[in-house]
């Protein structure tokens, strides 16, 4: 079983992009605190892991439009390990979380309520016809150029 649940804060603003076929994807990094003893923290050991997260389609658009650096989120998904050839010719590996659900655990303003979004289970659906042209939605990336 490949399931992961993380709670942390966004380390930077999310970046939303679109594939050549118009499929939205969003990438962001969350800082997840580690539990260490006080002595370990005083010795300068890292107290957080920075975990890259990718989400797709409607979930990507919601995250890209509503999340900002510092926001607290809960992420549920699966771990994905991918490999690619680096510019130096060496095989490189990258690990990230592909999110199925992102829960907003705080609000943009202090009085707001938290919310979340579950990604639809059918990921084969194409974007709706008649939407904005890809060049109006952000940078277009050819499907072949995406390393995952």
Z-matrix of the N, CA and C atoms (Angstrom, degrees):
N
C 1 1.441
C 2 1.525 1 107.99
N 3 1.313 2 116.96 1 133.67
C 4 1.457 3 123.24 2 -178.40
C 5 1.529 4 108.44 3 -119.13
N 6 1.320 5 118.04 4 88.48
C 7 1.470 6 124.53 5 179.00
C 8 1.514 7 108.35 6 -133.29
N 9 1.310 8 115.22 7 141.40
C 10 1.458 9 120.40 8 177.43
C 11 1.532 10 107.96 9 -139.69
N 12 1.317 11 115.82 10 141.86
C 13 1.460 12 122.60 11 174.89
C 14 1.519 13 106.51 12 -129.49
N 15 1.327 14 116.33 13 125.31
C 16 1.456 15 122.27 14 -177.51
C 17 1.519 16 109.87 15 -129.67
N 18 1.320 17 116.24 16 146.31
C 19 1.454 18 121.95 17 171.54
C 20 1.519 19 106.72 18 -128.16
N 21 1.327 20 115.64 19 128.06
C 22 1.450 21 119.89 20 -179.60
C 23 1.508 22 111.50 21 -168.45
N 24 1.321 23 115.25 22 -170.48
C 25 1.468 24 121.90 23 179.41
C 26 1.515 25 109.79 24 -115.49
N 27 1.336 26 115.72 25 144.70
C 28 1.455 27 120.17 26 178.85
C 29 1.524 28 109.67 27 -64.59
N 30 1.318 29 116.19 28 128.62
C 31 1.457 30 121.77 29 -179.84
C 32 1.526 31 111.62 30 -82.91
N 33 1.330 32 117.08 31 -19.12
C 34 1.468 33 122.70 32 177.21
C 35 1.523 34 107.72 33 -157.45
N 36 1.311 35 115.83 34 167.48
C 37 1.459 36 119.75 35 178.00
C 38 1.527 37 110.17 36 -64.84
N 39 1.324 38 117.59 37 145.16
C 40 1.463 39 120.37 38 178.42
C 41 1.527 40 110.82 39 -67.48
N 42 1.309 41 115.08 40 151.76
C 43 1.460 42 121.88 41 178.46
C 44 1.523 43 107.95 42 -116.85
N 45 1.329 44 116.61 43 116.23
C 46 1.459 45 120.47 44 179.54
C 47 1.520 46 108.52 45 -102.82
N 48 1.324 47 114.72 46 137.12
C 49 1.462 48 122.01 47 179.16
C 50 1.512 49 108.53 48 -139.34
N 51 1.310 50 115.21 49 172.23
C 52 1.462 51 121.34 50 -179.90
C 53 1.518 52 109.11 51 -131.73
N 54 1.331 53 115.43 52 139.54
C 55 1.457 54 119.91 53 174.94
C 56 1.527 55 108.13 54 -73.51
N 57 1.299 56 116.43 55 171.32
C 58 1.461 57 121.75 56 179.38
C 59 1.526 58 110.93 57 -60.63
N 60 1.319 59 116.98 58 -30.58
C 61 1.463 60 120.69 59 179.77
C 62 1.529 61 112.45 60 -84.98
N 63 1.339 62 118.00 61 2.43
C 64 1.455 63 121.68 62 176.35
C 65 1.519 64 115.20 63 92.05
N 66 1.312 65 118.29 64 9.12
C 67 1.464 66 122.18 65 -179.59
C 68 1.533 67 109.47 66 -82.60
N 69 1.329 68 116.96 67 123.70
C 70 1.460 69 121.70 68 -177.96
C 71 1.523 70 110.56 69 -78.31
N 72 1.328 71 115.89 70 142.10
C 73 1.459 72 120.89 71 168.84
C 74 1.520 73 108.57 72 -142.33
N 75 1.302 74 115.50 73 149.52
C 76 1.457 75 121.71 74 -176.37
C 77 1.524 76 108.15 75 -131.47
N 78 1.321 77 115.27 76 137.56
C 79 1.458 78 120.64 77 177.49
C 80 1.517 79 108.79 78 -123.39
N 81 1.314 80 115.37 79 138.09
C 82 1.449 81 121.27 80 173.89
C 83 1.517 82 108.26 81 -153.10
N 84 1.314 83 115.95 82 166.78
C 85 1.463 84 122.10 83 -179.54
C 86 1.519 85 108.20 84 -120.75
N 87 1.343 86 115.50 85 134.67
C 88 1.462 87 118.22 86 175.27
C 89 1.527 88 109.58 87 -114.15
N 90 1.321 89 114.30 88 142.93
C 91 1.463 90 121.68 89 175.88
C 92 1.524 91 107.10 90 -95.03
N 93 1.331 92 115.53 91 118.74
C 94 1.462 93 121.98 92 -178.69
C 95 1.527 94 107.78 93 -111.78
N 96 1.332 95 115.29 94 121.11
C 97 1.469 96 120.26 95 -177.87
C 98 1.517 97 111.21 96 -65.74
N 99 1.336 98 114.17 97 142.95
C 100 1.459 99 121.62 98 170.80
C 101 1.521 100 107.67 99 -98.22
N 102 1.306 101 115.90 100 153.56
C 103 1.462 102 119.86 101 175.48
C 104 1.524 103 108.23 102 -97.36
N 105 1.319 104 115.49 103 112.39
C 106 1.455 105 121.87 104 178.99
C 107 1.521 106 109.07 105 -124.99
N 108 1.300 107 114.17 106 159.19
C 109 1.464 108 118.47 107 173.12
C 110 1.528 109 109.19 108 -72.06
N 111 1.295 110 116.19 109 160.48
C 112 1.465 111 121.15 110 179.56
C 113 1.542 112 110.42 111 -59.58
N 114 1.342 113 116.66 112 -37.13
C 115 1.472 114 120.43 113 -179.65
C 116 1.526 115 110.66 114 -64.34
N 117 1.324 116 117.09 115 -39.79
C 118 1.465 117 120.07 116 179.37
C 119 1.523 118 111.06 117 -65.70
N 120 1.338 119 117.41 118 -37.48
C 121 1.463 120 120.80 119 178.05
C 122 1.515 121 110.75 120 -66.47
N 123 1.327 122 117.49 121 -37.50
C 124 1.453 123 121.04 122 179.88
C 125 1.520 124 111.46 123 -68.99
N 126 1.325 125 117.62 124 -26.78
C 127 1.456 126 121.28 125 178.26
C 128 1.520 127 111.90 126 -78.73
N 129 1.334 128 117.53 127 -2.63
C 130 1.456 129 121.05 128 175.81
C 131 1.518 130 114.75 129 88.71
N 132 1.322 131 117.92 130 14.88
C 133 1.461 132 119.40 131 177.84
C 134 1.519 133 109.57 132 -68.75
N 135 1.331 134 115.13 133 145.73
C 136 1.455 135 120.90 134 179.43
C 137 1.529 136 109.50 135 -60.21
N 138 1.327 137 116.39 136 133.61
C 139 1.455 138 120.06 137 -176.95
C 140 1.529 139 112.60 138 -108.61
N 141 1.336 140 117.80 139 7.12
C 142 1.467 141 121.05 140 177.75
C 143 1.520 142 109.50 141 -146.62
N 144 1.318 143 115.18 142 149.58
C 145 1.468 144 121.65 143 171.12
C 146 1.517 145 107.31 144 -105.41
N 147 1.316 146 117.38 145 140.51
C 148 1.453 147 122.88 146 178.82
C 149 1.524 148 107.58 147 -105.52
N 150 1.329 149 115.56 148 110.26
C 151 1.458 150 121.64 149 -169.68
C 152 1.522 151 109.76 150 -112.96
N 153 1.347 152 117.22 151 122.27
C 154 1.462 153 120.10 152 177.74
C 155 1.525 154 111.27 153 -75.04
N 156 1.334 155 115.43 154 138.91
C 157 1.455 156 122.45 155 -178.71
C 158 1.524 157 108.33 156 -126.81
N 159 1.333 158 116.23 157 138.89
C 160 1.464 159 122.57 158 175.28
C 161 1.514 160 108.42 159 -124.97
N 162 1.317 161 116.52 160 136.77
C 163 1.462 162 120.34 161 173.28
C 164 1.525 163 108.60 162 -133.65
N 165 1.310 164 116.29 163 159.96
C 166 1.455 165 122.63 164 -170.77
C 167 1.519 166 112.25 165 -125.35
N 168 1.308 167 115.59 166 157.30
C 169 1.455 168 127.66 167 170.87
C 170 1.526 169 112.70 168 55.51
N 171 1.320 170 119.19 169 -128.08
C 172 1.467 171 121.93 170 -174.55
C 173 1.528 172 111.46 171 -61.56
N 174 1.322 173 117.29 172 -40.92
C 175 1.455 174 120.92 173 177.60
C 176 1.526 175 110.69 174 -60.13
N 177 1.325 176 117.64 175 -39.38
C 178 1.467 177 121.86 176 178.57
C 179 1.524 178 110.93 177 -62.03
N 180 1.324 179 116.54 178 -44.14
C 181 1.460 180 120.24 179 -179.61
C 182 1.525 181 111.36 180 -65.70
N 183 1.321 182 117.17 181 -41.31
C 184 1.464 183 120.80 182 179.14
C 185 1.525 184 110.43 183 -63.96
N 186 1.316 185 117.40 184 -46.07
C 187 1.473 186 120.79 185 179.67
C 188 1.525 187 110.85 186 -65.20
N 189 1.324 188 116.79 187 -45.14
C 190 1.461 189 120.54 188 -178.71
C 191 1.513 190 113.04 189 -62.93
N 192 1.321 191 117.32 190 -32.80
C 193 1.466 192 121.49 191 -176.93
C 194 1.524 193 113.41 192 -90.03
N 195 1.327 194 119.15 193 -17.59
C 196 1.459 195 120.81 194 -172.60
C 197 1.518 196 115.58 195 -119.93
N 198 1.307 197 119.26 196 -17.30
C 199 1.460 198 120.85 197 -177.48
C 200 1.520 199 110.78 198 -98.51
N 201 1.320 200 115.75 199 148.83
C 202 1.458 201 122.35 200 175.73
C 203 1.524 202 108.48 201 -140.69
N 204 1.309 203 114.93 202 164.33
C 205 1.465 204 121.55 203 178.74
C 206 1.527 205 110.11 204 -51.95
N 207 1.333 206 115.89 205 134.04
C 208 1.455 207 121.98 206 177.34
C 209 1.517 208 114.45 207 94.83
N 210 1.348 209 117.78 208 -16.20
C 211 1.467 210 120.24 209 -179.61
C 212 1.525 211 109.87 210 -67.47
N 213 1.311 212 116.46 211 142.52
C 214 1.468 213 123.16 212 179.35
C 215 1.516 214 108.55 213 -90.28
N 216 1.342 215 117.09 214 129.49
C 217 1.460 216 122.05 215 -178.12
C 218 1.520 217 110.94 216 -137.10
N 219 1.309 218 114.36 217 155.59
C 220 1.453 219 122.35 218 168.17
C 221 1.516 220 107.03 219 -110.88
N 222 1.311 221 117.40 220 132.52
C 223 1.464 222 122.69 221 -178.25
C 224 1.518 223 108.79 222 -121.96
N 225 1.311 224 116.07 223 131.19
C 226 1.459 225 122.10 224 174.45
C 227 1.519 226 107.46 225 -122.98
N 228 1.322 227 115.91 226 133.52
C 229 1.452 228 119.34 227 -178.76
C 230 1.513 229 111.73 228 -178.29
N 231 1.335 230 114.32 229 -147.52
C 232 1.458 231 120.58 230 -179.14
C 233 1.521 232 109.51 231 -133.23
N 234 1.321 233 116.20 232 153.19
C 235 1.463 234 121.38 233 176.77
C 236 1.518 235 108.44 234 -84.87
N 237 1.318 236 115.43 235 135.98
C 238 1.464 237 121.02 236 178.45
C 239 1.528 238 108.80 237 -127.17
N 240 1.309 239 115.87 238 129.31
C 241 1.459 240 121.76 239 176.13
C 242 1.512 241 106.94 240 -110.90
N 243 1.326 242 115.92 241 127.31
C 244 1.464 243 120.19 242 -179.93
C 245 1.524 244 108.52 243 -127.63
N 246 1.310 245 115.34 244 158.89
C 247 1.461 246 119.77 245 178.38
C 248 1.520 247 109.15 246 -130.02
N 249 1.326 248 114.39 247 154.12
C 250 1.458 249 121.18 248 178.39
C 251 1.523 250 108.11 249 -156.04
N 252 1.323 251 116.07 250 163.63
C 253 1.452 252 121.01 251 177.37
C 254 1.519 253 108.89 252 -91.81
N 255 1.318 254 116.66 253 123.06
C 256 1.456 255 122.17 254 -179.81
C 257 1.513 256 111.44 255 -74.45
N 258 1.319 257 116.01 256 171.25
C 259 1.464 258 121.10 257 -179.72
C 260 1.524 259 111.80 258 -63.90
N 261 1.341 260 116.81 259 -21.12
C 262 1.462 261 120.97 260 178.32
C 263 1.526 262 112.34 261 -88.48
N 264 1.343 263 116.59 262 3.66
C 265 1.461 264 121.06 263 179.04
C 266 1.518 265 114.55 264 86.26
N 267 1.312 266 117.71 265 -4.45
C 268 1.458 267 122.04 266 -179.59
C 269 1.527 268 110.60 267 -85.62
N 270 1.322 269 115.75 268 147.28
C 271 1.459 270 121.40 269 176.18
C 272 1.525 271 108.29 270 -73.88
N 273 1.342 272 116.95 271 127.13
C 274 1.461 273 123.13 272 -179.73
C 275 1.529 274 108.52 273 -115.20
N 276 1.322 275 115.72 274 151.10
C 277 1.456 276 121.80 275 178.85
C 278 1.521 277 108.77 276 -124.30
N 279 1.311 278 115.58 277 142.54
C 280 1.466 279 121.63 278 177.33
C 281 1.526 280 108.31 279 -134.32
N 282 1.306 281 115.53 280 140.01
C 283 1.458 282 121.78 281 179.08
C 284 1.516 283 108.20 282 -120.90
N 285 1.320 284 117.17 283 130.73
C 286 1.453 285 120.60 284 174.13
C 287 1.518 286 109.66 285 -147.00
N 288 1.311 287 115.06 286 172.03
C 289 1.458 288 122.09 287 179.26
C 290 1.523 289 107.68 288 -102.04
N 291 1.325 290 116.82 289 127.82
C 292 1.464 291 121.98 290 172.77
C 293 1.522 292 106.15 291 -95.49
N 294 1.335 293 116.18 292 113.23
C 295 1.460 294 121.61 293 -172.27
C 296 1.522 295 111.90 294 -82.13
N 297 1.329 296 115.47 295 135.21
C 298 1.458 297 122.62 296 170.62
C 299 1.522 298 110.29 297 -101.02
N 300 1.333 299 116.62 298 -24.50
C 301 1.454 300 122.33 299 -176.66
C 302 1.522 301 107.89 300 -148.11
N 303 1.323 302 116.43 301 133.60
C 304 1.459 303 121.92 302 174.53
C 305 1.519 304 106.87 303 -127.03
N 306 1.309 305 115.30 304 123.74
C 307 1.463 306 121.47 305 -179.64
C 308 1.521 307 108.15 306 -107.66
N 309 1.336 308 117.28 307 125.46
C 310 1.458 309 121.82 308 177.34
C 311 1.526 310 106.90 309 -81.80
N 312 1.327 311 117.51 310 114.19
C 313 1.455 312 121.25 311 -172.56
C 314 1.519 313 113.84 312 -94.25
N 315 1.303 314 117.66 313 -9.33
C 316 1.450 315 121.39 314 170.92
C 317 1.522 316 106.76 315 -135.82
N 318 1.293 317 116.98 316 179.06
C 319 1.456 318 119.36 317 -176.76
C 320 1.519 319 110.44 318 -116.82
N 321 1.328 320 115.20 319 166.00
C 322 1.460 321 119.68 320 177.65
C 323 1.516 322 110.39 321 -64.14
N 324 1.331 323 116.26 322 -35.74
C 325 1.460 324 120.24 323 176.57
C 326 1.523 325 108.33 324 -123.03
N 327 1.277 326 116.95 325 160.05
C 328 1.472 327 121.18 326 -172.73
C 329 1.519 328 112.88 327 -62.54
N 330 1.335 329 118.92 328 -28.80
C 331 1.447 330 121.21 329 -176.32
C 332 1.511 331 114.18 330 -88.99
N 333 1.321 332 118.96 331 -6.03
C 334 1.459 333 121.78 332 -175.32
C 335 1.508 334 112.50 333 -78.21
N 336 1.312 335 115.79 334 169.81
C 337 1.460 336 120.30 335 178.60
C 338 1.514 337 109.60 336 -105.03
N 339 1.312 338 115.89 337 157.18
C 340 1.461 339 119.63 338 178.39
C 341 1.516 340 108.90 339 -81.40
N 342 1.313 341 116.17 340 160.67
C 343 1.451 342 121.30 341 179.34
C 344 1.500 343 109.60 342 -155.63
N 345 1.285 344 117.08 343 177.63
C 346 1.456 345 120.64 344 179.66
C 347 1.500 346 110.00 345 -158.78
N 348 1.311 347 115.15 346 -179.42
C 349 1.445 348 120.00 347 -179.58
C 350 1.510 349 108.54 348 -149.05
N 351 1.326 350 115.92 349 130.41
C 352 1.455 351 121.58 350 173.47
C 353 1.508 352 108.16 351 -95.73
N 354 1.320 353 116.38 352 129.44
C 355 1.456 354 119.94 353 177.08
C 356 1.515 355 109.60 354 -69.25
N 357 1.341 356 118.12 355 144.18
C 358 1.461 357 119.08 356 176.90
C 359 1.519 358 110.03 357 -65.46
N 360 1.309 359 115.52 358 147.35
C 361 1.461 360 119.58 359 -177.17
C 362 1.523 361 112.49 360 -71.83
N 363 1.333 362 118.62 361 -29.20
C 364 1.460 363 121.46 362 -179.93
C 365 1.519 364 108.93 363 -86.23
N 366 1.313 365 117.13 364 101.94
C 367 1.456 366 121.58 365 -178.19
C 368 1.523 367 112.83 366 -91.32
N 369 1.330 368 117.44 367 3.65
C 370 1.458 369 119.88 368 -177.72
C 371 1.518 370 112.44 369 -88.66
N 372 1.318 371 117.97 370 -8.48
C 373 1.460 372 120.73 371 -176.86
C 374 1.520 373 110.17 372 -68.06
N 375 1.324 374 115.58 373 137.02
C 376 1.458 375 121.34 374 178.66
C 377 1.524 376 109.03 375 -81.70
N 378 1.338 377 117.80 376 157.34
C 379 1.455 378 119.44 377 176.32
C 380 1.523 379 110.35 378 -59.79
N 381 1.316 380 116.11 379 150.07
C 382 1.458 381 120.82 380 -178.05
C 383 1.517 382 110.93 381 -63.03
N 384 1.309 383 115.83 382 141.00
C 385 1.462 384 120.96 383 178.05
C 386 1.515 385 108.84 384 -69.68
N 387 1.323 386 115.67 385 152.19
C 388 1.449 387 120.40 386 177.44
C 389 1.515 388 113.53 387 85.49
N 390 1.321 389 118.17 388 4.27
C 391 1.460 390 120.94 389 177.91
C 392 1.514 391 109.99 390 -74.81
N 393 1.306 392 115.75 391 -179.20
C 394 1.457 393 120.21 392 179.61
C 395 1.518 394 110.17 393 -64.98
N 396 1.318 395 115.58 394 149.62
C 397 1.465 396 120.87 395 179.00
C 398 1.522 397 109.00 396 -64.79
N 399 1.338 398 118.49 397 146.64
C 400 1.463 399 120.35 398 -177.28
C 401 1.521 400 113.77 399 -54.49
N 402 1.338 401 118.83 400 -35.20
C 403 1.455 402 119.30 401 -179.16
C 404 1.523 403 112.12 402 -70.02
N 405 1.331 404 117.82 403 -17.20
C 406 1.461 405 121.87 404 176.82
C 407 1.529 406 111.19 405 -86.15
N 408 1.335 407 117.64 406 -13.58
C 409 1.457 408 121.25 407 -174.70
C 410 1.521 409 113.04 408 -99.63
N 411 1.293 410 119.18 409 -7.56
C 412 1.445 411 121.09 410 -177.23
C 413 1.516 412 109.59 411 131.76
N 414 1.324 413 116.86 412 -174.16
C 415 1.458 414 119.60 413 -177.36
C 416 1.528 415 111.48 414 -63.33
N 417 1.334 416 115.29 415 141.06
C 418 1.457 417 121.58 416 177.71
C 419 1.515 418 107.87 417 -99.35
N 420 1.316 419 116.30 418 129.32
C 421 1.453 420 121.96 419 -178.41
C 422 1.525 421 107.60 420 -119.12
N 423 1.333 422 118.19 421 125.90
C 424 1.462 423 119.69 422 178.08
C 425 1.518 424 110.45 423 -60.89
N 426 1.337 425 116.47 424 141.29
C 427 1.462 426 121.05 425 -179.11
C 428 1.517 427 111.37 426 -55.21
N 429 1.333 428 117.95 427 -34.85
C 430 1.459 429 120.98 428 -177.96
C 431 1.521 430 113.25 429 -69.47
N 432 1.341 431 117.63 430 -20.67
C 433 1.463 432 121.47 431 -178.06
C 434 1.517 433 113.68 432 -86.66
N 435 1.328 434 117.50 433 -8.86
C 436 1.456 435 120.29 434 -179.28
C 437 1.530 436 107.72 435 -83.97
N 438 1.334 437 117.96 436 124.05
C 439 1.465 438 120.60 437 -173.58
C 440 1.515 439 114.63 438 -78.40
N 441 1.322 440 119.71 439 8.09
C 442 1.460 441 120.57 440 179.62
C 443 1.492 442 110.49 441 -137.60
